[in-house]
Amino acid sequence: MVGKSRKETMAETRQKLLAAGRKAFGTIGYSASSMDDFTADAGLTRGALYHHFGDKEGLLRAVVEEIDGEMSERLLAISTKAPSRWQGLVDEWIAYIEMALEPEIQRIMFRDAPAVLGDPSQWPSANACIMALKTNLDAAKTEGQLIDVDTEVAARLINGASSHAATWIASADDPQATSKRAVAGFRLLLESLRKPDHGGTA
């Protein structure tokens, strides 16, 4: 049997550490977890963690990128199966807010990551997300579904409102009740962008 190449071994080591970090961050949280937790769980050394991620914050950043990618795939699937462009947009952004109810996402993405890595609107993925939304709004505007609005401004405000709503839910005493209130208000904000003669899901 041919042994693993160095590249394969390094990739496997990185994935083990990533999985261990994700497990710790998602259960006991960033502040309560230590590098020894990650390495012991993965059966590796601190040296391996330093090599692949630099430090604990670097590992959190990598975990956030992994989860962010998974969230994006789920949201794309939701918007793709919607009956119309507008409904897809609404469904996608409301689903994003409701993801704040999922324990792992709630703790890592909406509680610990902003506290450690800073304002989510400044993360590398944020601008791409905003521009993708702007493109969708441009198309909806061209189709005559939106009021006369600056689509980049609208995209940035929608992104900011959804991010704030998710953070609010994640830190609330009653996340379920807060989610219902946040989603109801967010729907009203989105609907205010539509022309009055475009009701329903058309």
Backbone as CSV, one residue per row, in Angstrom:
resi,resn,N_x,N_y,N_z,CA_x,CA_y,CA_z,C_x,C_y,C_z
1,MET,0.841,-1.204,0.000,0.000,0.000,0.000,0.876,1.254,0.000
2,VAL,0.612,2.161,-0.904,1.394,3.386,-1.021,1.020,4.331,0.120
3,GLY,2.043,4.884,0.787,1.793,5.808,1.886,1.267,7.145,1.383
4,LYS,0.761,7.939,2.314,0.231,9.251,1.957,1.369,10.206,1.624
5,SER,1.089,11.098,0.712,2.082,12.106,0.364,2.119,13.155,1.475
6,ARG,3.154,13.965,1.474,3.273,15.024,2.489,2.096,15.992,2.387
7,LYS,1.711,16.278,1.157,0.593,17.194,0.949,-0.704,16.620,1.531
8,GLU,-0.930,15.325,1.311,-2.130,14.680,1.832,-2.121,14.646,3.359
9,THR,-0.950,14.364,3.928,-0.814,14.317,5.380,-1.075,15.690,5.996
10,MET,-0.550,16.734,5.376,-0.746,18.096,5.875,-2.216,18.510,5.783
11,ALA,-2.865,18.128,4.695,-4.279,18.456,4.527,-5.121,17.741,5.579
12,GLU,-4.753,16.502,5.858,-5.476,15.722,6.856,-5.272,16.315,8.249
13,THR,-4.060,16.730,8.541,-3.755,17.351,9.830,-4.539,18.648,10.000
14,ARG,-4.561,19.441,8.947,-5.302,20.711,9.000,-6.782,20.454,9.256
15,GLN,-7.346,19.462,8.568,-8.756,19.161,8.717,-9.079,18.646,10.118
16,LYS,-8.179,17.860,10.700,-8.380,17.354,12.064,-8.423,18.507,13.060
17,LEU,-7.485,19.444,12.910,-7.443,20.592,13.806,-8.668,21.482,13.616
18,LEU,-9.083,21.644,12.367,-10.256,22.454,12.059,-11.504,21.844,12.703
19,ALA,-11.639,20.529,12.581,-12.791,19.832,13.164,-12.774,19.929,14.693
20,ALA,-11.573,19.792,15.278,-11.445,19.877,16.735,-11.778,21.283,17.225
21,GLY,-11.300,22.288,16.492,-11.589,23.668,16.859,-13.067,23.978,16.734
22,ARG,-13.667,23.509,15.666,-15.092,23.752,15.448,-15.924,23.118,16.552
23,LYS,-15.543,21.915,16.958,-16.259,21.216,18.025,-16.164,21.990,19.339
24,ALA,-14.965,22.440,19.666,-14.759,23.179,20.913,-15.460,24.539,20.889
25,PHE,-15.282,25.285,19.805,-15.913,26.598,19.706,-17.439,26.489,19.726
26,GLY,-17.954,25.425,19.127,-19.407,25.259,19.045,-20.051,24.744,20.313
27,THR,-19.251,24.198,21.218,-19.813,23.634,22.455,-19.468,24.478,23.685
28,ILE,-18.175,24.618,23.977,-17.820,25.382,25.172,-17.502,26.849,24.872
29,GLY,-17.347,27.190,23.583,-17.100,28.573,23.209,-15.629,28.927,23.089
30,TYR,-15.367,30.055,22.461,-13.988,30.485,22.183,-13.195,30.749,23.452
31,SER,-13.749,31.549,24.363,-12.984,31.948,25.543,-12.656,30.778,26.461
32,ALA,-13.546,29.789,26.525,-13.336,28.660,27.438,-12.458,27.563,26.834
33,SER,-12.211,27.620,25.559,-11.417,26.573,24.899,-9.937,26.966,24.861
34,SER,-9.083,25.963,24.796,-7.644,26.222,24.760,-7.006,25.453,23.613
35,MET,-5.803,25.842,23.252,-5.095,25.158,22.177,-4.819,23.708,22.549
36,ASP,-4.660,23.435,23.837,-4.449,22.049,24.275,-5.696,21.198,24.007
37,ASP,-6.880,21.823,24.117,-8.129,21.108,23.811,-8.128,20.654,22.352
38,PHE,-7.765,21.571,21.471,-7.786,21.269,20.036,-6.795,20.169,19.686
39,THR,-5.568,20.340,20.176,-4.528,19.389,19.806,-4.757,18.007,20.419
40,ALA,-5.230,17.971,21.659,-5.501,16.685,22.311,-6.623,15.952,21.593
41,ASP,-7.674,16.689,21.223,-8.820,16.083,20.543,-8.417,15.546,19.173
42,ALA,-7.479,16.241,18.531,-7.033,15.829,17.192,-5.861,14.853,17.256
43,GLY,-5.303,14.647,18.451,-4.152,13.762,18.598,-2.909,14.344,17.961
44,LEU,-2.783,15.675,18.043,-1.661,16.369,17.406,-0.951,17.274,18.407
45,THR,0.078,17.957,17.933,0.859,18.831,18.808,0.510,20.301,18.584
46,ARG,0.938,21.117,19.551,0.740,22.559,19.391,1.468,23.071,18.154
47,GLY,2.601,22.447,17.866,3.376,22.858,16.704,2.577,22.757,15.416
48,ALA,1.759,21.727,15.328,0.927,21.549,14.133,-0.102,22.668,14.025
49,LEU,-0.663,23.040,15.183,-1.662,24.116,15.177,-1.019,25.442,14.781
50,TYR,0.147,25.734,15.347,0.860,26.966,14.995,1.191,26.990,13.508
51,HIS,1.598,25.845,12.981,1.989,25.769,11.573,0.809,26.072,10.643
52,HIS,-0.335,25.490,10.939,-1.483,25.631,10.035,-2.311,26.897,10.262
53,PHE,-2.428,27.337,11.521,-3.333,28.444,11.808,-2.709,29.626,12.546
54,GLY,-1.470,29.473,12.988,-0.804,30.563,13.681,-1.107,30.603,15.169
55,ASP,-2.382,30.712,15.500,-2.801,30.746,16.894,-4.293,30.421,16.995
56,LYS,-4.832,30.569,18.184,-6.240,30.260,18.445,-7.175,31.132,17.595
57,GLU,-6.841,32.399,17.468,-7.665,33.296,16.660,-7.639,32.886,15.184
58,GLY,-6.471,32.447,14.728,-6.358,31.994,13.340,-7.213,30.760,13.097
59,LEU,-7.290,29.893,14.096,-8.140,28.705,13.974,-9.605,29.105,13.932
60,LEU,-9.993,30.066,14.766,-11.383,30.545,14.756,-11.724,31.138,13.389
61,ARG,-10.801,31.903,12.832,-11.038,32.512,11.525,-11.280,31.434,10.456
62,ALA,-10.497,30.362,10.521,-10.653,29.268,9.557,-11.984,28.546,9.752
63,VAL,-12.387,28.372,11.008,-13.676,27.733,11.299,-14.815,28.605,10.781
64,VAL,-14.710,29.903,10.990,-15.730,30.840,10.515,-15.849,30.772,8.991
65,GLU,-14.716,30.714,8.309,-14.730,30.626,6.842,-15.413,29.344,6.378
66,GLU,-15.151,28.241,7.086,-15.775,26.968,6.729,-17.283,27.023,6.918
67,ILE,-17.723,27.513,8.064,-19.162,27.583,8.344,-19.842,28.581,7.413
68,ASP,-19.170,29.691,7.154,-19.719,30.709,6.255,-19.966,30.118,4.867
69,GLY,-19.036,29.294,4.408,-19.195,28.640,3.108,-20.383,27.694,3.095
70,GLU,-20.552,26.960,4.186,-21.689,26.035,4.293,-23.008,26.791,4.336
71,MET,-23.031,27.895,5.068,-24.248,28.716,5.136,-24.606,29.258,3.755
72,SER,-23.599,29.705,3.026,-23.835,30.256,1.678,-24.439,29.210,0.750
73,GLU,-23.948,27.983,0.842,-24.489,26.899,0.009,-25.947,26.625,0.348
74,ARG,-26.262,26.609,1.626,-27.641,26.377,2.055,-28.566,27.499,1.594
75,LEU,-28.092,28.728,1.713,-28.909,29.880,1.329,-29.130,29.930,-0.180
76,LEU,-28.103,29.554,-0.940,-28.239,29.515,-2.396,-29.294,28.485,-2.797
77,ALA,-29.284,27.341,-2.130,-30.268,26.298,-2.426,-31.677,26.789,-2.133
78,ILE,-31.826,27.558,-1.066,-33.138,28.091,-0.687,-33.632,29.089,-1.726
79,SER,-32.774,30.016,-2.139,-33.191,31.037,-3.106,-33.448,30.433,-4.485
80,THR,-32.684,29.399,-4.843,-32.821,28.773,-6.157,-34.169,28.079,-6.346
81,LYS,-34.690,27.499,-5.284,-35.946,26.762,-5.419,-37.196,27.630,-5.242
82,ALA,-37.001,28.920,-4.981,-38.143,29.820,-4.826,-38.848,30.044,-6.167
83,PRO,-40.147,30.346,-6.148,-40.911,30.521,-7.387,-40.606,31.795,-8.168
84,SER,-39.926,32.750,-7.541,-39.601,33.992,-8.244,-38.316,34.579,-7.678
85,ARG,-37.743,35.515,-8.423,-36.503,36.161,-7.980,-36.711,36.849,-6.628
86,TRP,-37.802,37.622,-6.529,-38.050,38.357,-5.298,-38.275,37.419,-4.111
87,GLN,-39.082,36.393,-4.321,-39.347,35.460,-3.234,-38.067,34.746,-2.803
88,GLY,-37.204,34.465,-3.782,-35.925,33.841,-3.468,-35.077,34.741,-2.594
89,LEU,-35.082,36.031,-2.908,-34.323,37.000,-2.128,-34.858,37.063,-0.694
90,VAL,-36.167,37.154,-0.574,-36.802,37.217,0.759,-36.511,35.952,1.557
91,ASP,-36.729,34.802,0.929,-36.521,33.520,1.620,-35.074,33.362,2.083
92,GLU,-34.142,33.760,1.216,-32.723,33.609,1.525,-32.313,34.438,2.738
93,TRP,-32.719,35.701,2.771,-32.281,36.571,3.857,-32.993,36.278,5.169
94,ILE,-34.224,35.829,5.089,-34.914,35.441,6.318,-34.314,34.152,6.861
95,ALA,-33.945,33.239,5.975,-33.305,31.996,6.403,-31.980,32.303,7.097
96,TYR,-31.264,33.301,6.586,-30.005,33.709,7.208,-30.233,34.153,8.653
97,ILE,-31.245,34.979,8.843,-31.554,35.456,10.199,-31.928,34.285,11.099
98,GLU,-32.742,33.371,10.568,-33.208,32.235,11.375,-32.096,31.241,11.701
99,MET,-30.992,31.282,10.950,-29.857,30.411,11.260,-29.257,30.745,12.625
100,ALA,-29.542,31.938,13.120,-29.037,32.342,14.431,-29.659,31.513,15.553
101,LEU,-30.662,30.712,15.228,-31.275,29.827,16.218,-30.527,28.499,16.334
102,GLU,-29.683,28.198,15.344,-28.937,26.934,15.364,-27.749,27.078,16.315
103,PRO,-27.637,26.192,17.325,-26.628,26.345,18.382,-25.207,26.627,17.920
104,GLU,-24.690,25.849,16.977,-23.315,26.044,16.531,-23.140,27.385,15.842
105,ILE,-24.035,27.707,14.924,-23.959,28.971,14.201,-24.168,30.140,15.163
106,GLN,-25.106,29.987,16.064,-25.396,31.042,17.035,-24.161,31.397,17.851
107,ARG,-23.508,30.368,18.394,-22.363,30.620,19.267,-21.136,31.109,18.494
108,ILE,-20.812,30.414,17.408,-19.580,30.740,16.676,-19.730,31.981,15.802
109,MET,-20.740,32.003,14.937,-20.854,33.062,13.939,-21.412,34.380,14.477
110,PHE,-22.344,34.288,15.423,-23.029,35.510,15.856,-22.720,35.967,17.276
111,ARG,-21.929,35.183,17.999,-21.531,35.616,19.332,-20.007,35.758,19.445
112,ASP,-19.305,34.649,19.288,-17.854,34.683,19.485,-17.091,35.374,18.357
113,ALA,-17.426,35.048,17.107,-16.661,35.603,15.982,-16.678,37.135,15.939
114,PRO,-17.846,37.785,16.071,-17.827,39.252,16.062,-17.012,39.835,17.220
115,ALA,-17.074,39.160,18.385,-16.337,39.649,19.554,-14.822,39.527,19.360
116,VAL,-14.398,38.471,18.662,-12.962,38.210,18.493,-12.408,38.796,17.193
117,LEU,-13.154,38.628,16.112,-12.651,39.024,14.792,-13.106,40.410,14.347
118,GLY,-14.037,41.004,15.104,-14.490,42.346,14.759,-15.773,42.372,13.937
119,ASP,-16.152,43.542,13.531,-17.384,43.806,12.796,-17.517,42.900,11.560
120,PRO,-18.584,42.077,11.506,-18.775,41.181,10.352,-18.849,41.904,9.008
121,SER,-19.266,43.171,9.028,-19.356,43.915,7.761,-17.979,44.167,7.151
122,GLN,-16.920,43.956,7.957,-15.565,44.148,7.464,-14.880,42.829,7.102
123,TRP,-15.573,41.707,7.290,-14.982,40.414,6.940,-14.850,40.312,5.420
124,PRO,-13.858,39.553,4.914,-13.637,39.429,3.469,-14.869,38.990,2.676
125,SER,-15.691,38.125,3.274,-16.851,37.600,2.545,-17.998,38.600,2.455
126,ALA,-17.973,39.628,3.313,-19.111,40.554,3.394,-19.342,41.322,2.099
127,ASN,-18.280,41.863,1.508,-18.462,42.683,0.315,-18.980,41.861,-0.858
128,ALA,-18.491,40.627,-0.995,-18.968,39.758,-2.073,-20.454,39.474,-1.891
129,CYS,-20.858,39.284,-0.655,-22.253,39.011,-0.343,-23.125,40.223,-0.702
130,ILE,-22.653,41.401,-0.348,-23.394,42.634,-0.636,-23.508,42.857,-2.140
131,MET,-22.426,42.620,-2.867,-22.455,42.824,-4.309,-23.371,41.819,-5.014
132,ALA,-23.423,40.595,-4.482,-24.329,39.588,-5.051,-25.778,40.019,-4.838
133,LEU,-26.055,40.563,-3.664,-27.405,41.059,-3.380,-27.731,42.252,-4.276
134,LYS,-26.771,43.148,-4.473,-26.985,44.301,-5.349,-27.356,43.840,-6.762
135,THR,-26.659,42.815,-7.240,-26.942,42.280,-8.577,-28.383,41.776,-8.658
136,ASN,-28.817,41.092,-7.615,-30.196,40.602,-7.560,-31.187,41.753,-7.539
137,LEU,-30.887,42.782,-6.757,-31.778,43.941,-6.675,-31.810,44.702,-7.995
138,ASP,-30.646,44.787,-8.664,-30.589,45.435,-9.982,-31.539,44.731,-10.957
139,ALA,-31.501,43.403,-10.936,-32.349,42.623,-11.837,-33.823,42.834,-11.504
140,ALA,-34.144,42.842,-10.216,-35.532,43.043,-9.799,-36.005,44.446,-10.180
141,LYS,-35.102,45.408,-10.088,-35.446,46.784,-10.453,-35.686,46.895,-11.950
142,THR,-34.831,46.239,-12.733,-34.986,46.236,-14.193,-36.315,45.602,-14.600
143,GLU,-36.715,44.588,-13.849,-37.982,43.904,-14.118,-39.183,44.700,-13.636
144,GLY,-38.932,45.861,-13.018,-40.014,46.719,-12.572,-40.631,46.333,-11.242
145,GLN,-39.912,45.542,-10.454,-40.471,45.083,-9.180,-40.152,46.007,-8.005
146,LEU,-39.102,46.852,-8.155,-38.685,47.693,-7.044,-39.009,49.163,-7.257
147,ILE,-39.092,49.869,-6.145,-39.232,51.313,-6.212,-37.898,51.887,-6.704
148,ASP,-37.873,53.203,-6.969,-36.643,53.828,-7.449,-35.690,53.981,-6.259
149,VAL,-34.789,53.034,-6.119,-33.883,53.005,-4.975,-32.461,52.727,-5.445
150,ASP,-31.491,53.300,-4.750,-30.080,53.016,-5.014,-29.846,51.579,-4.546
151,THR,-29.583,50.664,-5.464,-29.510,49.250,-5.110,-28.306,48.899,-4.234
152,GLU,-27.211,49.646,-4.380,-26.074,49.350,-3.495,-26.389,49.767,-2.060
153,VAL,-27.021,50.917,-1.910,-27.435,51.361,-0.573,-28.397,50.349,0.032
154,ALA,-29.375,49.923,-0.776,-30.364,48.950,-0.293,-29.687,47.643,0.115
155,ALA,-28.739,47.198,-0.702,-28.038,45.944,-0.407,-27.260,46.048,0.900
156,ARG,-26.592,47.182,1.108,-25.810,47.353,2.332,-26.713,47.455,3.560
157,LEU,-27.852,48.105,3.416,-28.775,48.230,4.537,-29.439,46.893,4.870
158,ILE,-29.788,46.126,3.841,-30.374,44.800,4.061,-29.354,43.898,4.759
159,ASN,-28.127,43.936,4.265,-27.067,43.120,4.858,-26.839,43.501,6.321
160,GLY,-26.786,44.795,6.571,-26.558,45.264,7.938,-27.704,44.914,8.871
161,ALA,-28.931,45.083,8.370,-30.101,44.786,9.196,-30.180,43.297,9.525
162,SER,-29.892,42.452,8.542,-29.961,41.006,8.775,-28.878,40.557,9.747
163,SER,-27.685,41.125,9.617,-26.585,40.786,10.511,-26.895,41.220,11.943
164,HIS,-27.437,42.409,12.085,-27.788,42.911,13.415,-28.902,42.069,14.029
165,ALA,-29.882,41.710,13.199,-30.990,40.885,13.690,-30.485,39.537,14.189
166,ALA,-29.584,38.926,13.430,-29.034,37.625,13.814,-28.245,37.729,15.119
167,THR,-27.472,38.802,15.273,-26.698,39.008,16.495,-27.617,39.235,17.684
168,TRP,-28.698,39.960,17.456,-29.703,40.219,18.500,-30.325,38.901,18.968
169,ILE,-30.692,38.069,18.021,-31.284,36.761,18.340,-30.304,35.912,19.141
170,ALA,-29.050,35.882,18.678,-28.032,35.036,19.305,-27.755,35.405,20.752
171,SER,-27.926,36.687,21.093,-27.626,37.130,22.459,-28.878,37.328,23.311
172,ALA,-30.048,37.030,22.740,-31.305,37.255,23.456,-31.576,36.206,24.533
173,ASP,-32.318,36.592,25.564,-32.720,35.647,26.608,-33.672,34.605,26.054
174,ASP,-34.501,35.022,25.084,-35.454,34.119,24.436,-35.252,34.212,22.924
175,PRO,-34.273,33.467,22.378,-33.969,33.552,20.948,-35.169,33.268,20.033
176,GLN,-35.995,32.297,20.396,-37.142,31.946,19.548,-38.103,33.119,19.406
177,ALA,-38.465,33.733,20.516,-39.388,34.867,20.483,-38.758,36.053,19.761
178,THR,-37.489,36.286,20.012,-36.783,37.388,19.364,-36.696,37.166,17.858
179,SER,-36.493,35.916,17.454,-36.419,35.591,16.030,-37.735,35.924,15.325
180,LYS,-38.839,35.580,15.949,-40.152,35.866,15.346,-40.347,37.362,15.162
181,ARG,-39.961,38.136,16.157,-40.094,39.590,16.063,-39.167,40.152,14.986
182,ALA,-37.933,39.665,14.968,-36.949,40.155,14.008,-37.367,39.845,12.574
183,VAL,-37.836,38.622,12.350,-38.251,38.212,11.006,-39.457,39.021,10.538
184,ALA,-40.409,39.242,11.426,-41.599,40.027,11.059,-41.203,41.441,10.648
185,GLY,-40.315,42.060,11.422,-39.875,43.406,11.095,-39.050,43.449,9.825
186,PHE,-38.215,42.435,9.628,-37.363,42.378,8.445,-38.207,42.226,7.174
187,ARG,-39.267,41.431,7.254,-40.167,41.279,6.102,-40.749,42.638,5.696
188,LEU,-41.138,43.429,6.676,-41.704,44.747,6.390,-40.672,45.640,5.710
189,LEU,-39.432,45.560,6.168,-38.373,46.355,5.553,-38.178,45.980,4.084
190,LEU,-38.150,44.679,3.803,-37.968,44.231,2.424,-39.157,44.627,1.551
191,GLU,-40.346,44.435,2.075,-41.541,44.732,1.283,-41.662,46.222,0.967
192,SER,-41.047,47.068,1.795,-41.105,48.513,1.542,-40.331,48.892,0.282
193,LEU,-39.494,47.975,-0.206,-38.724,48.234,-1.421,-39.496,47.878,-2.687
194,ARG,-40.602,47.178,-2.533,-41.358,46.722,-3.704,-42.371,47.755,-4.170
195,LYS,-42.606,47.763,-5.456,-43.647,48.625,-5.994,-45.001,48.094,-5.536
196,PRO,-45.946,48.965,-5.237,-47.254,48.543,-4.722,-47.988,47.536,-5.606
197,ASP,-47.746,47.562,-6.920,-48.472,46.667,-7.826,-47.773,45.332,-8.012
198,HIS,-46.794,45.047,-7.145,-46.119,43.739,-7.233,-46.313,42.958,-5.946
199,GLY,-47.538,42.641,-5.631,-47.838,41.875,-4.432,-47.592,40.404,-4.641
200,GLY,-47.797,39.623,-3.586,-47.652,38.155,-3.673,-46.225,37.743,-3.915
201,THR,-46.038,36.662,-4.654,-44.696,36.122,-4.898,-44.263,36.280,-6.352
202,ALA,-44.955,37.143,-7.078,-44.660,37.336,-8.500,-43.288,37.935,-8.714
